[in-house]
C-alpha cells in the first residue's frame, strides 16, 4: 500500500492528524543495504529455543537480517536506534496507539490500517504500571507487510508466558519488553509468529531489538512450531516482514519524542 487514503473530517480534527501527512522516514543506508543483500546465513540466526539470550549483555550474531531456518520457520531480526527517547515513551506508545485507528495509521501511513485494543479497560487503567497496560491484552490489527492488507490478531503476553525471565525486565540489560504471539483471523491464513521487542537504554535514547519467529505460536501445550513438517515459510514473506519492520520503526523513532510530548496525557 503506497497511496494514503484520505482522512475523514473527524480524523482531521484530531491534534495528531498532522503526523499522517509526514513523509516516511528514510531507513538508514547501512540497514537498507542488509535488506538489499538478501537473507543472512541461517547459522547466524537466533533459534527460538535460545530466545532468552536476548536478555544477556552484548549483541548476538545477527542483530539485523532475515532468513528461512532449516526447520522451515522464518526469522527476522532488527535493531533500531531511538534518539532522545525514553523507556516511558516506549511503554506509553504500546498502551496508547491501539485505542484509536488513526494512532496506528500515523505510525506507518502507507501500510497501517488499524490496530484495535480489545481490552480497553486495562489499557486505560492508570493504577497499572504502563508496560502492564499492554501485557495480557489483545490487538486486532490490519496492515500490509508486503503481500497486501491482512487481518492479524496480536496476543500480547507477559514475558514469563514466552519463557523470558520477567524479573529482568526493567534492568540494565532489558529496560522494557513487549512480546506477543500473532496469527491470522481465520485458520490457515498467514503464518503464525512469535514476536519480541525489547529495549536497552543508550546515552541519549534507547535501542530497540526486535525478533520474529514465523511459523511458531502458542497453544494449550505452550510454545511450539505450528508449521506442518516439510512446509517452509516463503522467503518473500519473511523478507516482507523484515522490510516492513525496518520501515515502521525507523519512522516511529523519528516521530515519538514530539508525539509523546504532545499526546502523553491524551487517552
C-alpha positions in Angstrom: 0.0 0.0 0.0 1.5 3.3 -1.0 -1.4 5.7 -1.6 -2.6 7.1 1.6 -6.4 7.1 2.0 -8.0 10.5 2.7 -8.7 11.2 6.4 -12.3 11.8 7.4 -13.4 15.2 8.7 -13.4 13.9 12.4 -10.0 12.4 11.9 -8.6 15.7 10.6 -9.8 17.4 13.8 -7.5 15.2 15.9 -4.4 17.0 17.0 -2.1 14.2 15.9 -3.6 14.0 12.3 -0.6 16.2 11.2 1.7 13.2 11.6 -0.3 11.4 8.9 0.9 13.8 6.3 4.6 13.5 7.1 6.9 11.7 4.6 8.1 8.3 5.7 11.5 8.5 7.5 14.4 7.2 5.4 15.7 3.8 6.6 19.4 4.1 7.5 21.5 3.3 4.4 23.6 0.6 6.2 20.4 -1.2 7.3 18.8 -0.8 3.8 21.9 -2.4 2.3 21.3 -5.5 4.5 17.8 -5.8 3.0 19.2 -5.5 -0.5 21.9 -8.1 0.2 19.3 -10.8 0.7 18.9 -13.4 3.5 21.6 -14.0 6.1 23.1 -17.4 6.7 20.7 -19.3 8.9 23.6 -20.4 11.2 23.7 -16.7 12.4 20.1 -16.5 13.3 18.8 -16.9 16.9 16.9 -20.2 17.2 13.6 -19.7 19.2 14.9 -22.2 21.8 17.7 -19.7 22.6 15.4 -16.6 22.7 16.4 -16.0 26.4 19.8 -14.9 25.1 18.2 -11.6 24.1 18.4 -10.6 27.8 22.1 -11.2 28.0 24.6 -8.3 27.7 26.2 -7.6 24.4 24.9 -8.5 20.9 24.0 -11.7 19.1 25.4 -12.9 15.8 22.5 -11.4 13.8 21.1 -8.2 15.0 19.7 -7.1 11.6 18.7 -9.6 9.0 16.2 -12.3 7.9 16.2 -15.9 6.6 14.3 -19.1 6.4 15.5 -21.6 9.1 16.3 -25.3 8.3 13.0 -26.3 10.1 11.0 -24.2 7.6 10.3 -21.3 10.0 11.1 -17.7 9.2 13.5 -15.5 11.2 13.6 -11.7 11.4 15.9 -9.5 13.5 16.2 -5.8 13.6 17.9 -3.2 15.7 16.6 0.4 15.6 18.1 3.4 17.4 15.6 5.8 19.0 17.4 9.0 19.8 16.0 11.2 22.5 13.5 8.6 23.5 12.9 7.1 27.0 11.5 3.8 28.4 8.4 5.7 29.3 7.8 6.7 25.7 8.2 3.1 24.5 5.7 1.7 27.0 3.3 4.6 26.5 3.3 4.0 22.8 2.2 0.4 23.0 -0.6 1.3 25.5 -1.8 4.3 23.5 -1.6 3.5 19.8 -4.3 0.8 19.6 -7.1 2.9 21.2 -7.9 4.8 18.0 -7.4 3.9 14.4 -5.5 7.0 13.3 -2.9 6.5 16.0 -1.8 3.2 14.4 -2.0 4.8 10.9 0.4 7.7 11.8 3.0 5.0 12.7 3.1 4.0 9.0 0.5 5.9 6.9 1.3 3.8 3.8 0.8 0.3 5.3 -1.2 0.5 8.5 -5.0 0.5 8.5 -5.9 0.0 12.2 -5.0 -1.6 15.5 -7.8 -2.1 17.9 -7.3 -2.8 21.6 -9.8 -5.5 22.8 -9.0 -4.8 26.5 -9.6 -1.1 26.6 -10.3 -1.0 30.3 -6.9 -2.5 31.1 -5.1 -0.2 28.7 -6.7 2.8 30.4 -6.1 1.6 33.9 -3.9 4.3 35.4 -3.3 2.2 38.5 -1.2 -0.3 36.5 2.4 0.2 35.5 2.5 1.4 31.9 4.0 -1.8 30.5 1.3 -3.9 32.1 -1.4 -1.9 30.3 -0.3 -3.8 27.2 0.8 -7.2 28.7 -2.1 -9.6 28.6 -4.2 -7.7 26.1 -5.2 -8.4 22.5 -4.9 -6.2 19.5 -6.9 -6.7 16.2 -4.6 -5.3 13.5 -5.0 -4.7 9.8 -1.8 -3.9 7.9 0.2 -4.6 4.8 3.6 -6.3 5.3 4.2 -6.8 1.6 1.5 -9.2 0.4 -1.5 -6.8 0.6 -3.6 -5.8 3.6 -4.3 -8.7 6.0 -6.0 -9.1 9.4 -3.9 -10.2 12.3 -4.6 -10.9 16.0 -1.8 -10.0 18.3 -1.9 -11.6 21.7 0.4 -9.6 23.9 1.9 -11.8 26.6 3.5 -11.4 30.0 7.2 -12.1 29.2 7.2 -15.1 31.5 4.5 -16.7 29.3 7.0 -16.8 26.5 9.8 -18.1 28.6 11.6 -14.9 29.5 12.8 -14.1 33.0 10.2 -11.4 33.7 12.1 -10.2 36.8 14.9 -9.0 34.4 12.5 -6.6 32.6 13.3 -3.2 33.9 17.0 -3.9 34.4 20.1 -2.6 32.6 20.1 -5.4 30.0 16.3 -5.2 29.3 14.8 -1.8 30.1 11.4 -3.0 28.8 9.8 -5.7 26.7 6.7 -6.2 24.6 6.1 -9.8 23.3 3.3 -11.5 21.6 2.1 -14.4 19.5 0.3 -13.4 16.3 -1.8 -15.2 13.8 -4.4 -14.7 11.1 -8.1 -14.2 11.9 -9.0 -17.5 10.1 -7.5 -20.9 10.3 -4.7 -21.4 7.7 -4.5 -17.7 7.0 -0.9 -16.3 7.2 2.0 -17.8 9.1 1.7 -17.6 12.9 4.6 -15.9 14.6 6.2 -15.2 18.0 7.3 -11.5 18.3 9.6 -9.9 20.8 10.5 -6.2 21.1 13.0 -5.3 23.9 14.8 -2.1 24.6 18.1 -1.1 26.2 18.8 2.5 27.2 21.6 4.4 25.5 23.2 7.7 26.4 20.5 9.8 24.8 17.8 7.3 23.9 17.4 3.6 23.5 18.0 0.7 21.1 15.1 -1.4 20.1 16.0 -5.1 19.4 13.2 -7.0 17.6 12.9 -10.7 16.8 10.2 -12.6 14.9 9.9 -16.4 14.6 7.4 -17.1 11.9 5.8 -20.5 12.0 5.8 -20.7 15.8 2.9 -19.9 18.2 1.2 -20.8 21.4 -1.4 -23.4 22.0 -2.7 -25.2 25.1 0.6 -27.1 25.3 2.7 -23.9 25.2 5.1 -22.6 22.6 5.6 -24.9 19.6 6.2 -25.0 15.9 2.9 -24.9 14.1 4.1 -25.5 10.6 3.5 -29.0 9.2 6.6 -31.0 8.6 8.1 -30.2 5.2 6.4 -26.8 4.9 8.6 -23.7 4.7 7.6 -20.1 5.2 8.1 -18.4 1.8 11.2 -16.3 1.7 9.3 -13.4 0.2 7.0 -13.4 3.2 10.0 -13.2 5.6 11.6 -10.5 3.6 8.4 -8.6 3.5 8.1 -8.6 7.3 11.7 -7.6 7.6 11.3 -4.7 5.2 8.1 -3.6 7.0 9.7 -3.7 10.4 12.6 -1.5 9.1 10.1 1.0 7.7 7.7 1.3 10.6 10.3 1.5 13.4 12.5 4.0 11.5 9.5 6.2 11.3 8.4 5.7 14.9 11.9 6.6 16.1 11.6 9.9 14.3 8.2 11.0 15.5 7.9 9.5 19.0 9.6 12.3 21.1 7.4 15.1 19.8 4.3 12.9 19.7 4.8 11.8 23.3 5.4 15.4 24.4 2.1 16.5 22.8 -0.1 13.5 23.5 1.1 11.7 26.6 -1.9 12.7 28.6 -4.4 12.4 25.8 -6.0 9.0 26.2 
